[in-house]
Amino acid sequence: MSRPMPAADVIRAHIRTVPDWPEPGVQFRDITPLLSTPRVFRVLIDEFVHRYFDPRPDVIAGLDARGFIIGSVVAYELNLGFVPIRKKGKLPYTTVQESYELEYGSATVEMHTDAVKPGDRVVLIDDLIATGGTMMAGRRLLERLGATVVEGAAIVDLPELGGSARLRDSGLPIFTLVDFSGH
């Protein structure tokens, strides 16, 4: 009888690399094959659920847009609320916003002012960590409303881009399932 593959190997095997997208020289890490294969999607979600089962956070927050997919399912499985952190202009109620720098320009994320309560312990989830700007902006939003981000989590870390190191250096614990060299 053969041994089952470790979860990280199963997950890595189902991440597609798309060369030169969205621009030449970029190796885009596409998670959609993870989502479209039910057994692999379950393995992926279970890795996060098991990590956050005990001690359990109060809330799961997900970053627009692929962090919504993972974060909302993890929140459901843990019987927790889910907070979407959206790109600017997508939320209908009163928001707080945070801008951050991208490789070529800047972007802004927002969340509702009543999305978390002071003292809430939050896990912040995205699909991958590249430069860390989006996760840092999400963390700042949550903290401005009095929440504590207990960990930043992602499926993929792109360590050569320095985001996970920057986040850790800022005091945010980081959890990722796989890393890929190159970008």
FENFEN-V498148 format. One line per field, one symbol per residue. ss: DSSP state (2 for helix, 1 for strand, 0 for the rest). psi: psi as a letter, one per 40 degrees, with the letter a starting at -180 (. if undefined). burial: I if it has 16 or more other ideal C-beta (glycine too) atoms within 10 Angstrom, else O. A space follows every 50 residues. Layout:
ss->???
psi->???
burial->???
This chain:
ss->00000022222220011110000000111102222202222222222222 22000000111110022222222222220011111110000000111111 11001111111100000000111111111000222222222222000111 111111102220222222200001111110000
psi->hiiiiiddddddeehhhhifheihehghhheddddehddddddddddddd dedhihidihiihhdddddddddddddefiihhhhiiheeheahiiihii iidgaiihiiiieediihehhhhhhidihceeddddddddddddeeihhd ihiidhhgddeedddddddeehihhidiihii.
burial->OOOOOOIOOIIIOIIOOOOOOOOOOOOOIOIOOIIOOOOIIOIIIOIIIO OIOOOOIIIIIIIIOIIIIIIIIIIOIIOIOIIIIIOOOOIOOOIOOIOI OOOOOOOOIIIIOOIIOOOIOIIIIIIIIIIIIIIIIIIIIIOOIOIOII IIIIIIIIIOIOIIOIIOOOOIOIIIIIIIOOO
